[in-house]
């Protein structure tokens, strides 16, 4: 698997969230027993996308 293929696979299937300590606490208070694609939004956290970054 090439680096390019790995990056493509990761970007298509995962999201990276860089959180402050306060945001982490807020997010951790939410129920994590089920997968919820809207978890960040429900914690009032905005997802910012920057495509093409190295």
N, C-alpha and C positions, 0 to 999 in steps of 0.2 A: 504494500500500500504506500503510495507516494504521499508527501506532505500536502500537496494540493488536494488529493483525494480525501485525506484525513480532515482537512479544514472544511471541505465541502460537506462531508458526512456530519461533522459536528455542527456546522452552521444550519444545516437542514433539520437537525433533530434536537438541538439544545439551545437554551438561551443562557447567557451569562449575566448575572445581576451583581453589580458592585454596590454594596449598601453601606451606609453609615451605621454606627453602633445603635443609634436610635431606631433606624429603619429595621435593623436586624431584630431588635427587641419586639417591635410592632409586628413584624412578620412571624416571629416565633410564637407569639401569643395565639395565632390562628390555628385552627384544627389542621393537623398535617397527616391525619390517618387516611385521607383519600387524596387522589391526584386531582387538582383543580387548575385548569389552564388560566383561570382568571384570578389566581391567588394574589399576585402583585397588585392588580387593579383593586381588588377587594380590601387590600391593606392600604389603599390610597397611594400606591407607589407607581410612578410612571416609567414605562419601559422606553428607552431611547435606543434607536438602532443606528449604527454607524457601519455601513457596508464598505468593503474594500480596504479595511484597515489591515496592515501587515500583522 
